[in-house]
Amino acid sequence: MDRECVSLLPRVCEVLAASGSSLPDDTSLEKLLDWFTEVTKAGTSLLESCPCLLEFISSVVHNTTLDPSILSFTLRLSGLVAVTEDAFTVLQQSSVLDLVFNLQHWQEAGLWEDPCIRIGWIQGLRTMMQHPKALGFFVQADFLKPLLQLQTDKSLFVASAANQMLAHVLLSCQSVSSVESNGVDEEGEDVGRSSGSIADLEYPAITVETNQDYAAVVTAISECLKKSLVPRKNSQLHQSLQILKLLALLLAQTRAPLWEKLLQMVADSVYELLAAGYSQLVLPLMDVILAAHSDLVHTAQSARVLLLPLDIITGLNLLTTTADEQQFSMVEQLKNKTSCISMICVCLTNTPQITLTAADCLPCPPVLIVTAVLSLLRLCSGDFSSSSSSSSSCRDVSRNIIGSSKVQKCALEALIALSGSPGVEVKLPEVVTLLVQYLDNPHSDPTVLHKSYQALVRWMSVCSDLSSITDQHRQDLLQVATKRSCDIRWEVRDSTVEFLGRLAGVSVVQTTAEEVSDASVALLGGCCFTTPLLRAALQDPESYVRASAISALAQTLAASWQQGAALTQEHTEIVNQLLEVLSRDTEGFARRAVVRYFIAWLSSRSSHSSPPPLASSSLLMPSVRSVLSRGSADLDWEVKVHTLELAELLLHEAFSGQRGYMKGNPTQTHPYAVIPDTLHTRTHNEEDVVGELNSLVQWGVVSALLSGLVDCDRPVALRACRLLMTLREVVCPLSLGALDATAAMAMVAKVTCELPGCGWAREIRKMLATKAKDAERGCSVGEVVDCDDCGEAGQEAASGGGQTPCVSVCEVLRSLDLDERLDVLTRSSDHVHNSPFSLLQDILTASSAHSQPDTQQEVIVDCY
């Protein structure tokens, strides 16, 4: 622990223990506790390094007039201090521990009604229970009864904490009671000694009586779960919900024999709860069933409960038999519109999960469930012809979901998830027909339309054989896509252009002859239909739509890039449009999309095994030069970061395999690490390096990197600095000796780049001038400094020769102190302000200002 912090801590404890003290902000105590927790996790004993904490805890628990937040903090701190057995013993011998966790003490002081005291008590106990002594303290103090009461506390935070504490107690009892007196567990494995969790500790002093105490705790908790699981009245539903959450948590973490005992204890109650059909408890009940995955009877029963609402509304007989009482009860609940929508959504959310269960647990095949979801979607549109139910009550229930966008979205999400279920591909024509109807419906909500597009893409990607799709399907989809691309709502236009792009990325089998193409070609005719729509969307008044259109164009044209298709006039026009967007668009979304477009194009070109066509390269590379120039000068920092990604691609293409080149963050490699031979697949030929470096200068890569280095946005400067360091390692490696470096740089040093006298270049020139002056100053005081290291650029800048338009790239890279700059950029202000010492100072400063209100001192709190 920091000595400065240790020296301040006693004064801070005095401030906190003083009644009426002020804190710099509401989270100071949480920050202080976080620091103590980190110290403890590092293996440091709080009581040994900060003995003042014992006096602080003792003082606070005797002063019940303090603010409840201070008292709650002290409860949690006590548990943290007692996390080791030695510190626990010290607290217990000083009689502090008994008073800290004495409920009667807090009740008599009238503080137990404050939820922060209750939650502090729970969390303090839980933190402390990391060793058998603490567990013994819990058992002997009979804390189980109040903990069970808190499990249904009116405060959800307290109830949740009590739930977690009960699980922790049960697991702790399981761990300790499974260890016999000879230090061998029930499975015959030696139990090692550790200071970590209670599950890792050997505790040979456990007596038969102590084991009986632990067994009694397990039995008491299990009995409570059994009795409280089934609500006897509606007001107890919240209690049942909490019990189910606890039970799911326990079943997921316990092991034999406790797992079997828990399941045996609650099995009847779970079955009774399933039969009762409480819709509010279906989800947590499903979690319990999944945690107890080997109880197949309950899984089948749960599936029937979940599917019952869908069965009733659609009348498709998803369930072969259903008890009349259960069906009548469900119909009555579904007649209420609010509960009907909620129950249907719960059913739809869990439907895909049901289809993944064992076949003998499914009440019906997955294809029938898909049919039911499609029928439900038709009912939402007011089409009652799809319902097989003839009863008037079921028709009344069906009317509750007409026009419900919530049900429609849940049903579409279920349809998306069900697309991968076995045997459902036969429903593809019916699915496409329904989705096109939804897309064509003028009353469809924008979010429903978006989900419909997603479902269509998903079914296309899963059911790759489109031989069942008719020409009528294609014609209808063409019409609706054209219609929606001009929709008055921008969200719909955005979803439409996004859909066109995603469809182009799905490979399908178009005919029985197994001709492979993308789904856009199979359904919409490909680029001849989609490209004009997307180009028109580049002029959309909404920036989100313009950005989506650019992304969709990249996806649509990706196939032609990879196949090396010949350049067309349309390609040239698109590139010109995109460069215009990058120059003139007022919103950053579209400009970012433009840079990402060229990243995708260049990536496709770089990854293609065969050389790209000359025509394609003749359009791409000049365009890249323009993108680098405009993107690096953009006002949006994300545009500039994407521009640097483009520059990195060019660096990788130029120097991949060259000596010293390593893609990624150069700081992630240890200076003495062995470099794999795969990184040196190419010979370090100076002529090759000179040629590639000249190309990078001409394309504007070096200018973009230097511009980014002095950018005011830290993410931009950081990325540029790392890329410049990567470039430096290739063209002028620092790892070479002086003679080797001179020989290697002889040709490379002749490669120059322009440094104009304005903007980013002026900052670079200043940095070079400063470097040169520092070198001259070092020589004047007798130090041995090689002025040639600063290079011609630095010397001319220092001597006022700043008008020189060109400088050596290698000299610039050697003179910019990139390592020092990287160190500065990787640091945040946290290393100065966000520290425990700063926090302690803030508390003391705030206390001083509070005690001297006439000083009018302004307290400025660091951002911790």
Salt bridges, closest charged atoms under 4 A:
ASP25 OD2 - LYS31 NZ 3.17
GLU30 OE2 - ARG76 NH2 2.79
ASP153 OD2 - ARG118 NH2 2.94
GLU272 OE2 - ARG232 NH1 3.24
ASP295 OD2 - HIS298 ND1 2.79
GLU332 OE2 - LYS335 NZ 3.39
ASP396 OD1 - ARG399 NH1 3.22
GLU413 OE2 - LYS451 NZ 3.05
GLU430 OE2 - ARG378 NH2 2.94
GLU430 OE1 - LYS427 NZ 2.59
ASP440 OD1 - LYS483 NZ 3.12
ASP471 OD1 - ARG474 NH1 3.25
ASP487 OD2 - ARG484 NH1 2.71
ASP487 OD1 - ARG489 NE 3.09
GLU498 OE1 - HIS450 ND1 3.84
GLU498 OE2 - ARG502 NH2 3.94
ASP540 OD2 - ARG493 NE 2.67
GLU570 OE2 - ARG535 NH1 3.93
GLU573 OE1 - ARG535 NH1 3.10
GLU580 OE2 - ARG584 NE 2.53
ASP585 OD2 - ARG546 NE 2.70
ASP634 OD2 - ARG591 NE 2.68
ASP636 OD2 - ARG592 NH2 2.83
GLU638 OE2 - ARG592 NH1 3.56
GLU645 OE2 - HIS642 ND1 3.47
GLU645 OE2 - ARG719 NH1 3.87
GLU648 OE1 - ARG719 NH2 3.02
GLU653 OE2 - ARG605 NH1 2.81
GLU686 OE2 - HIS684 NE2 3.90
ASP711 OD2 - LYS640 NZ 2.85
ASP713 OD2 - LYS640 NZ 3.23
GLU729 OE2 - ARG728 NH2 3.99
GLU763 OE2 - LYS766 NZ 3.99
ASP774 OD1 - ARG777 NH1 2.85
ASP817 OD1 - LYS771 NZ 3.40
ASP819 OD2 - ARG728 NH1 2.97
ASP823 OD2 - ARG827 NH2 3.72
ASP862 OD1 - HIS833 ND1 3.56
